[in-house]
Amino acid sequence: MANALQEQLLKAGLASKQKARDVKTQKRRDKKSKVDDGSAALKQEIAARKQQQAEKDKALNEQRFREASEKGQVRGLITEFTKFAIKLPSHAEVKFNYTLENKIYSVYLDDKLQGELLKGQLGIVRYEDKSYLVPHKLAERVKLLVPQWCGYLWTQEDNSQAQVVEDDPYADYAIPDDLMW
């Protein structure tokens, strides 16, 4: 009896079977969307935690920066990495990309400098829209005091991703040394 009106409309030709199916489907979807499984509250709680953690991290970084600025360490660090920066070659053809604050920057290097960067002997510091190639120790100090300036710094964790998987089907194939991504 629940669909008596629907059957009458179908017999009279005022509605089609397809339209009746569409109405049933839409009712079912509406009913499902009204059911609250608590995921909305959980998503809001997770978003609030992330926002709170981001604010806490930002405040901590600003506090470190202020403390370092008061001590003159930041000014000394700026003069140090501009003094010890390795001059980028003008004839370099190898493009080295790195990310900093969700932006991709590029530096043109020669093969020797690229090898030193990838081995962890050098790092990249970006200050006032200019990239500086500096020794690894100096790049570590910059990352400690002002992490938003450190563009590229090789660490042991970066290398851990390249660990060999035991069930790797391509383990028998050698990767060429001159392969560039």
Buried (B, 14 or more C-beta within 10 A) or exposed (E): EEEEEBEEBBEEEEBEEEEBEEEEEEEEEEEEEEEEEEEEEEEEEEEEEEEEEEEEEEEEBEEBBEEBEEEEBBEEBBEBBEEEBEEBEEEBEBEBEBEBEEEEBEBBBEEEBBEBBEEBEBBBBBBEEEBBBBBBEBBBBBBEBBBEBBBBBBEEEEEEEEEEEEEEEEEEEEEEEEEEE
